[in-house]
Amino acid sequence: MKVLVSFLLFSFYLFAMKVSAQEISSVDYKEWYGQSAYISVGTPIFKLVLNPHNSLYFQTDLVKNKSLLFASKGGNKERDFTIKFYDSKKILILAEKLNTQVILVSDSLELIHWKILKSRPIRYLGLDCYQAKGHFRGRNYTAYFAPKIKKSDGPFKFSGLPGLIIKIASEDNFKIWQAIKINYQEKNDIQLPAKFKETPIAFSAYSKLKKNEVTHFIKNYKAKNPAKPGETYTIYFEYVEKNLEID
């Protein structure tokens, strides 16, 4: 009897080892703006493909709003493509210009200093997730990460925690990212956009370019659409990375 019990325990141990060793292939995330004043065309769905030395993050779908105002509008999937390189701690991202064009930008993977909070775990997708707080380019964030998934990664440019980021939100509720599905043993044949063959520019250079474009756009728009006598109006562009905003 003791031999049988020992065998069953050993078999269970092997099964547990197999399950825990099973690595995830990808994670599906949804992104949305939490502020009620923000109107969007819909909720984009992204996929984070996890490889041994890098990860790919790109848009796969757009759940459009039911409003007829956005019925014919869709997202530009090409611009929403990010590669994180674990070894070199670098990021390549297709970032949008003021128009519909995109540009290849190089950035750092080590962007956030995290503080892990001592709190009880919260369950997301059947995983125990722990809370952490960090500051990223003008905004404070609260993240929930799962140590059981030993990938220091997450949506967009977020990473650096001892486990996969399952949910992250800016504390001003500007934008929220949340995992909606974890995929095991999924085959992903990803075709990189041709833009990744170009030479990237640094994020600091991109930031200056973006600000110059926005300033030029606002100046031209106000020249073509002057305010009525005695009135003034303001045009303001808000971004996840507040470094891109005009001071």
C-alpha positions as CSV (number, residue, x, y, z in Angstrom):
1,M,0.0,0.0,0.0
2,K,2.8,2.4,0.9
3,V,4.4,1.6,-2.5
4,L,1.2,2.4,-4.3
5,V,0.8,5.7,-2.4
6,S,4.4,6.6,-3.1
7,F,3.9,5.9,-6.8
8,L,0.7,8.0,-7.0
9,L,2.5,10.9,-5.2
10,F,5.5,10.6,-7.6
11,S,3.1,10.5,-10.6
12,F,1.3,13.6,-9.4
13,Y,4.6,15.3,-8.9
14,L,5.7,14.6,-12.4
15,F,2.3,15.8,-13.7
16,A,2.7,19.0,-11.7
17,M,6.2,19.5,-13.0
18,K,4.9,19.1,-16.6
19,V,2.1,21.6,-16.1
20,S,4.3,24.2,-14.4
21,A,7.0,23.8,-17.0
22,Q,4.5,24.3,-19.8
23,E,5.4,27.8,-21.1
24,I,2.8,30.1,-22.5
25,S,3.0,31.0,-26.2
26,S,1.1,34.3,-26.2
27,V,-1.3,36.5,-24.3
28,D,-4.3,38.5,-25.6
29,Y,-4.8,41.9,-24.1
30,K,-7.5,44.5,-24.5
31,E,-6.7,48.2,-24.3
32,W,-9.2,51.0,-23.5
33,Y,-9.4,54.6,-22.2
34,G,-10.9,54.8,-18.8
35,Q,-11.8,58.5,-18.7
36,S,-15.5,59.1,-19.6
37,A,-14.7,62.2,-21.6
38,Y,-12.6,60.2,-24.1
39,I,-14.4,58.9,-27.2
40,S,-12.7,56.1,-29.1
41,V,-13.6,54.1,-32.2
42,G,-13.6,50.9,-30.2
43,T,-11.6,48.5,-28.0
44,P,-8.4,47.2,-29.7
45,I,-7.2,43.7,-29.0
46,F,-3.5,43.0,-28.9
47,K,-1.4,39.8,-28.8
48,L,1.9,39.5,-26.9
49,V,3.9,36.6,-28.4
50,L,6.6,35.4,-26.0
51,N,9.8,34.0,-27.5
52,P,13.0,33.0,-25.6
53,H,14.9,36.2,-26.4
54,N,12.2,38.7,-27.5
55,S,8.5,39.4,-27.6
56,L,6.2,40.8,-30.2
57,Y,3.2,43.0,-29.3
58,F,0.7,43.9,-32.1
59,Q,-2.9,44.6,-32.7
60,T,-5.0,41.7,-34.0
61,D,-8.6,43.1,-33.8
62,L,-10.7,46.1,-33.1
63,V,-14.1,45.7,-31.3
64,K,-15.8,48.7,-32.8
65,N,-18.2,51.0,-31.0
66,K,-21.9,50.5,-31.9
67,S,-22.2,54.2,-32.6
68,L,-22.9,55.0,-36.3
69,L,-20.3,57.8,-35.9
70,F,-17.5,55.2,-36.0
71,A,-19.2,52.6,-38.2
72,S,-16.8,53.1,-41.1
73,K,-13.7,53.7,-39.1
74,G,-11.0,51.2,-38.2
75,G,-7.6,51.0,-36.5
76,N,-4.3,51.2,-38.2
77,K,-2.7,47.9,-37.1
78,E,0.7,48.5,-38.7
79,R,1.5,51.4,-36.3
80,D,0.8,49.3,-33.2
81,F,3.7,46.9,-33.4
82,T,6.4,46.6,-30.7
83,I,9.4,44.2,-30.3
84,K,11.2,43.9,-26.9
85,F,14.7,42.4,-27.0
86,Y,15.4,40.9,-23.6
87,D,19.2,40.5,-24.0
88,S,20.0,44.0,-25.2
89,K,17.2,45.7,-23.1
90,K,16.0,47.5,-26.2
91,I,12.6,48.2,-27.8
92,L,11.7,48.8,-31.4
93,I,8.3,50.2,-32.0
94,L,6.3,51.5,-34.9
95,A,5.1,54.9,-33.7
96,E,2.5,57.1,-35.4
97,K,3.3,60.5,-36.8
98,L,0.6,63.2,-36.8
99,N,-0.9,61.8,-40.1
100,T,-1.4,58.1,-40.9
101,Q,2.3,57.4,-41.5
102,V,4.4,55.4,-39.0
103,I,8.1,55.6,-38.1
104,L,10.4,53.1,-36.5
105,V,11.6,54.2,-33.1
106,S,14.2,52.7,-30.8
107,D,13.7,52.8,-27.0
108,S,14.9,51.3,-23.8
109,L,13.4,48.3,-22.1
110,E,14.5,49.6,-18.6
111,L,12.0,52.4,-18.3
112,I,10.2,51.9,-15.0
113,H,11.4,51.6,-11.4
114,W,8.8,49.4,-9.7
115,K,7.8,49.2,-6.1
116,I,6.1,45.8,-5.2
117,L,3.4,46.2,-2.6
118,K,2.8,43.9,0.3
119,S,-0.8,42.9,-0.3
120,R,-2.9,39.9,-0.8
121,P,-3.0,38.5,-4.3
122,I,-5.9,39.2,-6.7
123,R,-7.1,36.5,-9.1
124,Y,-7.0,37.2,-12.8
125,L,-7.4,34.4,-15.3
126,G,-7.0,31.8,-12.6
127,L,-3.6,33.3,-11.5
128,D,-2.5,34.9,-8.3
129,C,-1.5,38.5,-9.2
130,Y,0.4,40.8,-7.0
131,Q,0.3,44.6,-7.0
132,A,3.2,47.0,-8.0
133,K,3.4,50.7,-8.6
134,G,5.7,52.6,-11.0
135,H,6.1,55.8,-12.9
136,F,6.4,55.9,-16.7
137,R,6.9,59.1,-18.6
138,G,4.6,61.4,-16.8
139,R,2.1,59.0,-15.4
140,N,1.8,56.8,-12.3
141,Y,0.7,53.2,-12.9
142,T,-0.6,50.3,-10.8
143,A,0.2,46.9,-12.2
144,Y,-0.8,43.3,-11.3
145,F,1.7,40.7,-12.2
146,A,1.7,36.9,-12.0
147,P,4.9,35.4,-10.6
148,K,3.8,31.9,-11.8
149,I,4.4,33.0,-15.4
150,K,8.1,33.7,-15.3
151,K,8.3,36.3,-18.1
152,S,9.3,39.8,-17.1
153,D,7.1,41.3,-19.8
154,G,3.7,42.8,-20.4
155,P,1.6,44.9,-22.8
156,F,3.0,47.9,-24.8
157,K,6.4,49.0,-23.4
158,F,5.7,47.7,-19.9
159,S,8.1,45.1,-18.3
160,G,10.5,44.7,-15.4
161,L,8.5,42.8,-12.8
162,P,9.2,39.3,-11.6
163,G,6.4,37.8,-13.6
164,L,4.0,38.6,-16.5
165,I,1.9,41.8,-16.2
166,I,-1.7,40.7,-16.4
167,K,-3.3,44.2,-15.8
168,I,-1.9,47.7,-15.7
169,A,-3.7,51.0,-15.5
170,S,-2.6,54.6,-15.2
171,E,-3.7,56.1,-11.8
172,D,-5.5,59.0,-13.6
173,N,-7.5,56.3,-15.4
174,F,-6.3,57.5,-18.8
175,K,-5.5,54.1,-20.2
176,I,-5.9,50.5,-19.1
177,W,-4.4,47.2,-20.4
178,Q,-5.8,43.9,-19.3
179,A,-5.1,40.3,-20.3
180,I,-8.2,38.5,-21.5
181,K,-6.7,35.1,-22.6
182,I,-3.6,33.1,-22.1
183,N,-2.6,30.8,-25.0
184,Y,-0.5,27.6,-24.5
185,Q,1.3,25.9,-27.4
186,E,-0.1,28.3,-29.9
187,K,1.6,28.4,-33.3
188,N,2.4,32.0,-34.3
189,D,3.7,32.7,-37.7
190,I,4.3,36.5,-37.5
191,Q,5.2,38.6,-40.6
192,L,7.0,41.7,-39.5
193,P,6.0,44.9,-41.2
194,A,8.5,46.1,-43.8
195,K,9.2,49.2,-41.7
196,F,11.4,47.1,-39.4
197,K,14.0,47.0,-42.1
198,E,14.5,50.7,-41.8
199,T,17.0,52.5,-39.5
200,P,15.2,53.5,-36.3
201,I,15.4,56.9,-34.6
202,A,15.8,57.4,-30.9
203,F,12.8,58.1,-28.8
204,S,14.2,61.5,-27.9
205,A,14.4,62.5,-31.6
206,Y,10.9,61.1,-32.2
207,S,9.6,63.2,-29.3
208,K,11.0,66.4,-30.8
209,L,9.6,65.4,-34.2
210,K,6.2,64.8,-32.8
211,K,6.1,68.1,-30.9
212,N,7.2,70.0,-33.9
213,E,4.5,68.4,-36.1
214,V,1.8,69.0,-33.5
215,T,2.8,72.7,-33.1
216,H,2.8,73.1,-36.9
217,F,-0.6,71.5,-37.2
218,I,-2.2,73.6,-34.4
219,K,-0.8,76.8,-36.0
220,N,-2.1,76.0,-39.4
221,Y,-5.5,74.8,-38.1
222,K,-6.0,78.1,-36.1
223,A,-5.0,80.1,-39.1
224,K,-7.6,78.4,-41.2
225,N,-10.2,78.4,-38.5
226,P,-9.8,81.6,-36.5
227,A,-11.7,82.1,-33.3
228,K,-14.7,84.5,-33.3
229,P,-14.2,88.0,-32.0
230,G,-13.8,87.9,-28.2
231,E,-13.4,84.1,-28.1
232,T,-10.5,81.8,-27.8
233,Y,-10.1,78.0,-28.1
234,T,-7.4,75.4,-27.3
235,I,-6.3,72.4,-29.3
236,Y,-4.7,69.7,-27.1
237,F,-3.2,66.3,-27.9
238,E,-2.9,63.9,-25.0
239,Y,-0.7,60.8,-25.2
240,V,0.1,57.8,-23.0
241,E,3.7,59.1,-22.8
242,K,3.3,62.6,-21.7
243,N,6.9,63.4,-22.9
244,L,5.3,63.7,-26.4
245,E,2.9,66.5,-25.3
246,I,3.6,70.1,-26.0
247,D,4.7,71.9,-22.8
